[in-house]
């Protein structure tokens, strides 16, 4: 089996994108361990987040899930002195940059949030955000699971569309893993189902 299966190769081809060492490592972790655990998002995703944070030189990277009008942090990777959010914490979805990005009210890549034209109207944050990258995690059924985001406290003018594509590729592979885990859960549930034999059809009275 090749490191990247046909689906991932097609993703890279569609993006007109030549994978580098980071892309290959991301694919290795998220494709090769598809059957490796029972968690919805397994430990390999944490490794991917660390690689992204280090490569993009960001302070925090996280996976969020949209649940009941709230943004819930499912995975968080941060520098030791930069852990401003924790796994399991949540906030109103409408007051998050994540929702703004999904709805198209903010771009997926912002080198300096403070220079955005609508900066004054953005939701307030309890800590400074300089650079910000975010992309939706979209499942097979078209539902937006949440987002994969990263940010730094200071602006970062070195971030490019190529960096955003790394984030988007990671989100696509994370969605693939989520789809696989959901399929396994469904298969386990349906395996316990038993079809009850139908009783004799009632006879009509004359």
C-alpha positions in Angstrom: 0.0 0.0 0.0 1.4 3.4 -0.9 1.7 6.1 1.7 -0.9 8.2 0.0 -3.9 6.4 -1.3 -5.9 7.5 -4.4 -8.1 9.9 -2.5 -5.2 11.9 -1.0 -3.3 11.9 -4.2 -6.3 13.4 -5.9 -6.6 16.0 -3.3 -2.9 17.0 -3.8 -3.4 17.0 -7.6 -6.5 19.1 -7.4 -4.6 21.7 -5.3 -1.8 21.7 -7.9 0.4 21.0 -4.9 3.6 19.1 -4.5 3.9 17.5 -1.0 6.9 18.2 1.1 8.2 16.3 4.1 5.5 17.7 6.4 2.7 16.7 4.0 4.0 13.2 3.7 4.3 12.9 7.5 0.8 14.1 8.0 -0.5 11.6 5.4 1.5 8.8 7.0 0.0 9.5 10.5 -3.6 10.0 9.4 -3.8 7.3 6.7 -1.7 4.5 8.1 -3.3 4.4 11.5 -6.9 4.4 10.3 -7.7 1.2 12.3 -5.4 1.8 15.2 -7.8 3.0 17.9 -11.4 3.5 19.0 -11.2 7.2 19.8 -13.0 9.6 17.4 -9.8 11.6 16.9 -6.8 9.5 17.9 -3.4 10.3 19.1 -2.0 10.7 15.6 -3.9 13.9 15.2 -2.1 15.4 18.2 1.2 14.6 16.4 -0.1 16.3 13.3 -1.0 19.4 15.3 2.5 19.6 16.8 4.1 19.3 13.4 1.8 22.1 12.1 2.5 24.4 15.0 6.3 23.9 14.7 6.4 24.2 10.9 4.1 27.3 10.7 5.7 28.8 13.8 2.4 29.4 15.5 1.6 29.5 19.2 -1.5 27.4 19.3 -3.2 24.8 17.0 -6.5 23.2 17.8 -9.4 21.1 16.5 -12.8 22.3 17.4 -16.2 20.7 17.1 -19.5 22.6 16.7 -22.0 21.3 19.2 -25.3 22.9 20.2 -24.3 26.4 19.2 -20.9 26.2 20.9 -17.4 25.6 19.8 -15.8 22.8 21.8 -12.0 22.3 21.8 -11.3 18.6 21.1 -7.5 18.8 20.6 -5.1 21.5 21.5 -1.4 21.8 20.8 0.4 24.8 22.2 3.8 26.0 23.3 4.4 25.3 27.0 4.0 29.0 27.9 1.2 29.6 25.4 -1.5 27.3 26.5 -4.4 29.7 26.7 -7.2 27.1 25.9 -7.8 23.6 27.2 -9.4 20.5 25.8 -13.1 20.4 26.7 -13.5 24.1 27.1 -16.1 25.8 25.0 -17.4 29.1 23.9 -20.5 30.4 22.0 -20.0 29.6 18.4 -21.3 32.9 17.2 -18.6 34.7 19.2 -15.8 32.7 17.6 -13.4 33.4 14.7 -14.2 29.8 13.6 -17.8 30.6 12.8 -16.8 33.8 10.9 -14.4 31.8 8.8 -17.0 29.0 8.0 -19.6 31.6 7.0 -17.1 33.5 4.9 -17.1 36.6 7.0 -13.3 36.2 7.6 -10.6 34.9 5.3 -8.9 31.6 6.1 -5.5 33.2 6.2 -4.9 36.5 8.1 -1.2 37.5 8.6 -2.3 40.3 10.9 -5.8 40.2 12.3 -5.7 43.8 13.5 -5.4 45.1 9.9 -8.6 43.4 8.7 -11.2 45.9 7.6 -13.8 44.6 10.0 -11.4 44.2 13.0 -13.5 46.5 15.2 -16.5 44.3 14.7 -14.8 41.0 15.4 -15.6 39.0 18.6 -13.4 40.0 21.5 -10.8 37.5 22.6 -9.3 37.0 26.1 -5.8 37.0 24.6 -4.2 38.8 21.6 -4.4 37.2 18.2 -1.9 38.3 15.6 -1.8 35.8 12.7 -4.7 33.4 12.2 -5.3 30.4 9.9 -8.5 28.4 9.9 -10.3 25.9 7.7 -13.5 23.8 8.1 -13.4 20.1 8.7 -16.2 18.8 6.4 -17.5 15.2 6.8 -18.7 12.9 3.9 -22.3 13.9 4.5 -21.5 17.5 4.0 -21.8 18.5 7.6 -19.2 20.8 9.1 -17.7 19.0 12.1 -15.8 22.0 13.2 -12.6 23.7 12.3 -8.8 23.2 12.3 -7.2 26.4 13.4 -3.9 27.9 14.4 -2.9 31.3 15.6 0.0 33.3 17.0 -0.1 36.1 19.5 2.0 38.3 17.1 1.4 39.0 13.4 3.3 36.8 11.0 3.8 38.2 7.5 5.7 35.1 6.4 2.5 32.9 6.2 1.5 32.1 2.6 -1.3 30.3 0.7 1.1 27.3 0.7 0.9 27.2 4.5 -2.9 27.4 4.4 -2.9 24.5 2.0 -1.0 22.4 4.5 -3.8 23.2 7.0 -6.5 22.4 4.5 -4.9 19.1 3.7 -4.6 18.2 7.3 -8.3 19.1 7.8 -9.3 16.8 4.8 -7.3 13.9 6.3 -8.8 14.6 9.7 -12.2 14.4 8.2 -11.3 11.1 6.5 -10.4 9.7 9.9 -13.6 11.0 11.5 -15.6 9.4 8.7 -13.8 6.1 9.2 -14.4 6.1 12.9 -18.1 7.0 12.5 -18.4 4.1 10.0 -16.9 1.7 12.4 -19.3 2.8 15.1 -22.3 2.4 12.8 -21.0 -1.0 11.7 -20.7 -2.1 15.4 -24.2 -1.0 16.2 -25.8 -2.5 13.1 -24.0 -5.8 13.7 -26.2 -6.3 16.8 -29.4 -5.7 15.0 -31.5 -8.8 14.2 -34.3 -8.9 11.7 -37.4 -10.3 13.4 -39.4 -12.7 11.2 -42.6 -11.3 10.0 -45.7 -13.0 11.3 -48.3 -14.6 9.1 -50.2 -11.9 7.3 -53.7 -11.6 8.7 -56.3 -13.3 6.6 -59.2 -11.3 5.3 -62.6 -12.2 6.5 -65.4 -12.9 4.1 
